[in-house]
Amino acid sequence: MSSSIKISPSILSADFSKLGSEVISLEKAGADYIHIDVMDGHFVPNLTIGPEVIKKLRPLTKKTFDVHLMISPVDNFIKDFANAGADIITFHPEATNDTAKTIELIKNEKKKVGISLKPKSKIELLENYLHEIDLVLIMSVEPGFGGQKFMPEVLEKTRNLYEIIKKKKLNVDIEIDGGINFENCNLVKKAGANIIVSGSTIFKENKGNLKKNIETLRKN
C-alpha cells in the first residue's frame, strides 16, 4: 500500500456538456486519477455514462481511469469497460454471484481490480479476496448520487481494513468516496485511506479552482 496520497476527482460533478475539456483541465490541475462513476438505474437509483463515453475521453489524457461499476450483473460489462479504456475496474460484491470469477474476468483483461463496500457492507465480503485485488473502495455515502453528506461511521471500517492489510503485508490501496471535503479529508487519511475521491469539493469550492482544491485535499 502506497503512503503517498492520490487524488481521484469524480467527473460525476463535472459539466457534462464539456466533459472532454473538464478531463483535460483535471490533468493540468494535478489529478492523479480520473474517477468515473458508472450507474445502471438498477443496482443504484441513477443512470450515468457507459463505455462509449469513456472511449471518447480516453485519448484526451494518459491519467489512470479509475472506473467504479455500480451495475448488476457486473460480469456482462467488464469487457466493454476494459476495451473502452478503464485502468482500474471496481465492482460491488453484491453485484455478482461469484466474486472470484469477477476478479478473474477483470484480471484477464489486464486491468487492476477494485472491490467496493457500501456503508453497510461488511469487510467479510472481501476479506478472503484481499490477496487477489489492488484496491478497496469504501463508500462514505450510499452509492447512487453525487453531493451527499459524508457518513463518519465508515471511519471505523476504514481503520479495521487498514489494520488487516498491514497485518497481512498486502499491497492494497484504500480509496474512499462520498462527501469528502477539506474538513473531513484528514480524518479519512488518518483512518488509512490513501486515494481520495472527491467531486463537489474539487469542482465547486474556491470558485472551481481545480488545482487549488486538489492540492488542498492532498495536503489537509
C-alpha positions as CSV (number, residue, x, y, z in Angstrom):
1,M,0.0,0.0,0.0
2,S,1.4,3.4,-1.0
3,S,1.8,6.0,1.7
4,S,1.5,8.9,-0.8
5,I,-1.9,10.4,-1.1
6,K,-3.6,10.2,-4.6
7,I,-6.5,12.4,-5.6
8,S,-9.1,10.9,-7.9
9,P,-11.6,13.6,-8.9
10,S,-15.1,12.3,-9.7
11,I,-16.4,13.5,-13.0
12,L,-19.9,13.0,-11.8
13,S,-19.6,16.6,-10.6
14,A,-18.2,17.9,-13.9
15,D,-20.1,19.8,-16.5
16,F,-21.3,17.0,-18.8
17,S,-21.7,19.5,-21.7
18,K,-17.9,19.8,-21.9
19,L,-16.7,16.6,-20.3
20,G,-13.6,16.3,-22.5
21,S,-12.3,19.7,-21.6
22,E,-13.1,19.0,-17.9
23,V,-10.9,15.9,-18.0
24,I,-8.1,17.8,-19.7
25,S,-8.4,20.5,-17.0
26,L,-8.2,17.9,-14.2
27,E,-5.0,16.5,-15.7
28,K,-3.4,20.0,-15.9
29,A,-4.6,20.7,-12.3
30,G,-2.6,17.7,-10.9
31,A,-5.2,15.0,-10.6
32,D,-3.6,11.5,-10.1
33,Y,-6.6,9.5,-11.4
34,I,-9.9,10.3,-13.1
35,H,-12.8,8.7,-11.2
36,I,-15.6,7.6,-13.4
37,D,-18.9,6.5,-11.7
38,V,-21.0,4.1,-13.8
39,M,-24.6,3.6,-12.6
40,D,-27.2,1.5,-14.3
41,G,-30.5,2.7,-12.7
42,H,-30.9,-0.9,-11.4
43,F,-28.1,-1.6,-8.9
44,V,-28.3,2.0,-7.8
45,P,-31.2,4.5,-8.4
46,N,-29.4,6.6,-11.0
47,L,-28.1,6.4,-14.6
48,T,-24.8,7.8,-15.7
49,I,-22.4,7.0,-18.5
50,G,-21.4,3.9,-20.5
51,P,-18.4,2.6,-22.3
52,E,-18.8,4.8,-25.4
53,V,-18.3,8.0,-23.3
54,I,-15.2,6.5,-21.7
55,K,-13.9,5.5,-25.1
56,K,-14.2,9.2,-26.3
57,L,-12.5,10.5,-23.2
58,R,-9.6,8.0,-23.3
59,P,-7.4,9.7,-26.0
60,L,-7.6,13.1,-24.1
61,T,-5.4,12.0,-21.1
62,K,-2.9,9.5,-20.0
63,K,-4.2,9.6,-16.4
64,T,-5.4,6.4,-14.8
65,F,-9.1,5.9,-15.4
66,D,-10.5,4.7,-12.1
67,V,-13.8,3.2,-13.1
68,H,-16.4,2.3,-10.4
69,L,-19.1,0.0,-11.7
70,M,-22.4,0.3,-9.8
71,I,-24.1,-2.1,-12.2
72,S,-25.6,-5.6,-11.9
73,P,-24.9,-8.2,-13.2
74,V,-21.5,-6.7,-13.5
75,D,-19.7,-9.6,-15.4
76,N,-21.6,-8.8,-18.6
77,F,-20.0,-5.4,-18.9
78,I,-16.4,-5.9,-17.8
79,K,-15.0,-6.5,-21.3
80,D,-16.8,-3.4,-22.7
81,F,-15.3,-1.1,-20.0
82,A,-11.9,-2.7,-20.3
83,N,-11.9,-2.1,-24.1
84,A,-13.2,1.5,-23.6
85,G,-10.0,2.3,-21.6
86,A,-10.6,1.7,-17.9
87,D,-7.3,1.1,-16.0
88,I,-8.9,0.1,-12.6
89,I,-12.3,-1.7,-12.6
90,T,-14.1,-1.7,-9.3
91,F,-17.2,-3.7,-8.6
92,H,-19.5,-4.4,-5.7
93,P,-19.6,-8.0,-4.3
94,E,-23.4,-7.7,-4.1
95,A,-23.5,-7.2,-7.9
96,T,-22.0,-10.7,-8.7
97,N,-22.9,-14.3,-7.9
98,D,-19.2,-15.2,-7.8
99,T,-16.7,-12.7,-6.6
100,A,-13.7,-14.8,-7.5
101,K,-14.9,-15.2,-11.1
102,T,-15.5,-11.4,-11.4
103,I,-11.9,-10.8,-10.2
104,E,-10.6,-13.3,-12.7
105,L,-12.6,-11.6,-15.6
106,I,-11.0,-8.2,-14.8
107,K,-7.5,-9.7,-14.5
108,N,-8.0,-11.5,-17.8
109,E,-8.4,-8.0,-19.3
110,K,-5.1,-7.0,-17.8
111,K,-6.8,-4.4,-15.6
112,K,-6.3,-3.6,-11.9
113,V,-9.1,-4.9,-9.7
114,G,-11.1,-3.0,-7.1
115,I,-13.9,-4.1,-4.8
116,S,-16.2,-1.5,-3.3
117,L,-18.1,-1.7,0.0
118,K,-21.3,0.3,0.6
119,P,-21.6,2.0,4.0
120,K,-23.4,-1.1,5.5
121,S,-21.4,-3.7,3.6
122,K,-19.1,-5.7,5.9
123,I,-15.3,-6.2,5.4
124,E,-16.0,-10.0,5.5
125,L,-17.5,-9.7,1.9
126,L,-14.0,-9.2,0.5
127,E,-11.5,-10.3,3.2
128,N,-10.8,-13.6,1.6
129,Y,-10.0,-11.9,-1.7
130,L,-7.6,-9.1,-0.5
131,H,-4.5,-11.0,-1.7
132,E,-6.0,-11.0,-5.3
133,I,-7.0,-7.4,-5.7
134,D,-5.4,-4.0,-5.9
135,L,-7.8,-1.7,-4.2
136,V,-10.8,-1.4,-1.8
137,L,-13.2,1.4,-2.4
138,I,-15.1,2.4,0.7
139,M,-18.2,4.3,0.1
140,S,-18.8,7.0,2.7
141,V,-22.3,7.7,1.3
142,E,-25.0,5.4,-0.2
143,P,-24.0,5.0,-3.8
144,G,-26.2,6.4,-6.5
145,F,-25.9,10.2,-6.3
146,G,-23.2,12.9,-6.0
147,G,-23.3,15.7,-3.4
148,Q,-24.3,13.7,-0.4
149,K,-23.0,14.2,3.2
150,F,-20.1,12.1,4.5
151,M,-21.0,9.3,6.9
152,P,-18.4,9.3,9.7
153,E,-19.4,5.8,10.8
154,V,-17.3,4.3,7.9
155,L,-14.1,5.5,9.5
156,E,-14.0,2.5,11.8
157,K,-14.4,0.2,8.9
158,T,-11.6,2.0,7.1
159,R,-9.3,1.7,10.2
160,N,-10.1,-2.0,10.5
161,L,-9.4,-2.7,6.9
162,Y,-6.1,-0.8,7.1
163,E,-5.0,-3.0,10.0
164,I,-5.9,-6.2,8.2
165,I,-4.0,-5.1,5.1
166,K,-1.0,-4.1,7.2
167,K,-1.1,-7.4,9.2
168,K,-1.2,-9.5,6.0
169,K,1.5,-7.3,4.4
170,L,-0.5,-6.8,1.3
171,N,-0.1,-4.1,-1.3
172,V,-3.8,-3.0,-1.5
173,D,-4.8,0.7,-1.7
174,I,-7.7,2.0,0.3
175,E,-9.9,4.5,-1.6
176,I,-12.7,6.4,-0.1
177,D,-15.6,8.2,-1.9
178,G,-18.6,10.2,-0.7
179,G,-18.9,13.6,0.7
180,I,-15.2,14.2,1.1
181,N,-14.3,17.8,1.7
182,F,-11.5,20.0,3.2
183,E,-12.7,19.3,6.7
184,N,-13.0,15.5,6.8
185,C,-10.3,14.5,4.3
186,N,-7.7,14.5,7.2
187,L,-9.9,12.0,9.1
188,V,-10.1,9.5,6.2
189,K,-6.3,9.7,5.7
190,K,-5.7,9.1,9.4
191,A,-8.0,6.1,9.2
192,G,-5.8,4.6,6.4
193,A,-7.2,5.8,3.1
194,N,-4.6,6.8,0.5
195,I,-6.8,7.5,-2.5
196,I,-9.3,10.3,-2.1
197,V,-12.3,10.6,-4.4
198,S,-14.0,14.0,-4.4
199,G,-16.5,15.6,-6.8
200,S,-18.4,18.6,-5.5
201,T,-15.4,19.9,-3.4
202,I,-13.0,19.8,-6.4
203,F,-15.4,21.3,-8.9
204,K,-17.2,23.8,-6.8
205,E,-15.0,25.1,-3.9
206,N,-12.8,28.2,-4.4
207,K,-14.9,29.2,-7.5
208,G,-13.9,26.0,-9.2
209,N,-10.1,26.4,-8.9
210,L,-9.3,22.8,-9.6
211,K,-5.6,23.0,-8.9
212,K,-6.1,24.7,-5.5
213,N,-8.8,22.3,-4.5
214,I,-6.8,19.2,-5.5
215,E,-3.7,20.5,-3.6
216,T,-5.8,21.4,-0.5
217,L,-7.3,17.9,-0.4
218,R,-3.8,16.4,-0.8
219,K,-2.3,18.4,2.0
220,N,-5.1,18.8,4.5
